[in-house]
Amino acid sequence: MLAQIDPTIAQVLLPVAIFVARICDVSVGTLRIIAVARGRRVAAAILGFFEVLIWITVISHVMQNLTNPWCYVAYAAGFATGNYVGIRIEQMLAMGQLVVRVITRRPAGPLIEALHGHGFGVTSVPAMGKKGPVSIIYSVVPRGDLDHVISLIRQFHPKAFMSVEDVRLVREGVFPTRRPLLEGGLLRRWLQRKGK
């Protein structure tokens, strides 16, 4: 296609096309890695197919134009930008579940009630820390609800120790009522920014 265009214009368009294609390729690759980590075999296979198809197309154009240094720059810049874009896409989709673990020396009851009131399941365990008795609170939450859960924790226990981890598989339990796919992540954040 670029062969039919004026060579001077093609020298500019090719690096731009490589840059955009690399963003797509690496973004798809980031999502594929997340799908693999979460055990989503079919999604990982489909994403892998498109990732490699785009990569082979891009690398063949780079190899055919070794005299154009802008192709190298576009390839590297597209890779870097694709990593950023892929992570942002995953954050906006808010796929998967997380386990939130809170360790606090204060009474856990009010926080547990607040989490229950928002539809989250909670498990609380008494434990012994370095400075005495503590409560360990566990909750498995949809990724899109993490900011909301963290704000509840900070409201009731601003100095509590907290950790968040990905969950590969969740069965049974208590979870907030299901919402449409985008409501939990992208749509809710957009509405919050608009002040609605």
C-alpha positions in Angstrom: 0.0 0.0 0.0 2.8 2.5 0.9 4.6 1.5 -2.3 2.0 3.4 -4.3 2.5 6.6 -2.3 5.2 9.2 -3.0 8.4 7.9 -1.4 8.9 11.0 0.7 5.4 10.7 2.2 5.9 7.0 2.6 9.1 7.7 4.7 6.9 9.6 7.1 3.8 7.5 7.0 5.6 4.2 7.6 7.0 5.1 11.0 3.6 6.5 12.0 2.0 3.2 11.0 4.6 1.2 12.8 4.1 3.3 15.9 0.3 2.8 15.9 0.6 -0.9 15.1 3.1 -1.5 17.9 0.7 0.2 20.4 -2.0 -2.2 19.3 0.3 -5.2 19.4 1.7 -4.5 22.9 -1.7 -3.5 24.3 -3.1 -6.8 23.1 -0.1 -8.6 24.5 -0.6 -7.0 27.9 -4.2 -8.1 28.0 -3.1 -11.6 26.9 -0.7 -11.9 29.8 -3.5 -10.8 32.2 -5.8 -13.4 30.6 -3.1 -16.1 31.1 -2.5 -15.1 34.7 -6.2 -15.4 35.4 -6.6 -18.8 33.6 -8.7 -17.5 30.7 -7.4 -19.9 28.1 -9.7 -19.0 25.2 -9.3 -15.3 25.6 -5.5 -15.7 25.9 -5.4 -17.8 22.7 -7.5 -15.3 20.7 -5.5 -12.3 22.0 -2.2 -14.2 21.3 -3.3 -14.8 17.6 -3.9 -11.1 17.0 -0.8 -10.0 18.9 1.5 -12.1 16.8 -0.3 -11.3 13.5 0.2 -7.5 14.2 3.8 -8.1 15.3 4.8 -10.1 12.2 3.3 -7.4 10.0 5.1 -4.6 11.8 8.5 -6.4 11.9 8.3 -7.3 8.2 7.9 -3.5 7.4 10.8 -2.6 9.7 13.1 -5.2 8.0 12.1 -3.9 4.6 13.1 -0.4 5.6 16.3 -0.8 7.5 17.7 2.5 6.0 14.9 4.5 7.7 16.0 5.2 11.3 12.6 6.6 12.1 11.2 3.1 11.8 13.4 2.0 14.7 12.3 4.9 16.8 8.7 4.3 16.0 9.0 0.6 16.8 10.6 1.4 20.3 8.2 4.3 21.0 5.2 2.1 20.0 6.4 -0.6 22.4 6.7 1.8 25.3 3.4 3.5 24.7 1.7 0.1 24.1 2.7 -1.0 27.6 1.1 2.1 29.1 -2.0 1.9 27.0 -2.5 -1.9 27.7 -2.4 -1.3 31.5 -4.8 1.6 31.2 -7.2 -0.5 29.2 -7.1 -3.2 31.8 -7.7 -0.7 34.6 -10.7 0.8 32.7 -12.2 -2.7 32.1 -11.6 -3.5 35.8 -11.5 -7.3 35.0 -11.3 -9.9 37.8 -11.4 -10.1 41.5 -9.1 -8.9 44.2 -8.6 -10.0 47.8 -8.3 -7.1 50.2 -6.6 -7.9 53.6 -6.8 -5.4 56.5 -5.0 -5.8 59.8 -6.1 -3.4 62.5 -5.7 -3.0 66.2 -9.0 -1.1 66.4 -12.4 -2.8 66.8 -13.3 -4.3 63.4 -17.1 -4.3 63.9 -17.9 -0.9 62.3 -15.8 -1.5 59.2 -17.3 -5.0 58.8 -20.8 -3.6 59.0 -20.0 -0.9 56.5 -18.6 -3.4 54.0 -21.7 -5.7 54.6 -23.9 -2.7 54.1 -22.3 -2.1 50.6 -22.9 -5.8 49.7 -19.3 -7.1 50.3 -18.6 -10.4 52.0 -16.2 -10.2 54.9 -14.3 -12.7 57.0 -12.7 -11.5 60.2 -10.1 -13.4 62.2 -8.7 -12.5 65.6 -4.9 -12.7 65.6 -1.8 -11.6 67.5 0.5 -8.9 66.2 3.9 -7.6 67.4 2.1 -5.0 69.6 -0.8 -7.2 70.8 -4.2 -8.4 69.6 -5.3 -7.5 66.1 -8.2 -8.3 63.7 -7.5 -9.6 60.2 -10.3 -8.7 57.8 -10.5 -10.4 54.4 -12.8 -9.4 51.5 -12.9 -10.6 47.9 -14.1 -7.7 45.8 -14.5 -6.9 42.1 -11.5 -5.0 40.7 -13.8 -2.1 39.8 -14.9 -1.7 43.4 -11.4 -1.4 44.9 -11.3 2.4 45.2 -14.6 2.3 47.0 -13.5 -0.4 49.4 -10.2 1.4 50.1 -12.1 4.6 50.9 -14.4 2.7 53.4 -11.3 1.2 55.1 -9.6 4.6 55.4 -12.8 6.1 56.8 -13.0 3.5 59.6 -9.3 2.6 60.0 -7.1 5.2 58.5 -3.8 3.7 59.9 -4.7 0.0 59.3 -2.2 -2.2 57.4 -3.7 -3.2 54.1 -2.7 -5.4 51.2 -4.4 -6.2 47.9 -3.8 -9.2 45.7 -5.2 -10.7 42.4 -7.5 -13.7 42.7 -7.4 -16.3 40.0 -10.6 -18.2 41.0 -13.5 -17.4 43.2 -16.3 -19.7 44.2 -19.3 -19.2 46.4 -19.3 -16.3 48.8 -21.0 -12.9 49.1 -20.5 -10.3 46.4 -22.2 -7.1 45.5 -25.1 -7.3 43.0 -23.8 -7.7 39.5 -23.7 -4.6 37.4 -23.2 -4.1 33.7 -19.6 -4.7 32.5 -18.5 -1.0 32.3 -20.4 0.3 35.3 -17.9 -1.1 37.7 -14.8 0.5 36.1 -14.8 2.8 33.1 -18.4 4.2 33.3 -18.3 4.7 37.1 -15.0 6.6 36.9 -16.2 8.8 34.1 -19.4 9.6 36.0 -17.4 10.4 39.1 -15.2 12.8 37.1 -18.3 14.5 35.7 -19.6 14.9 39.3 -22.7 12.8 38.8 
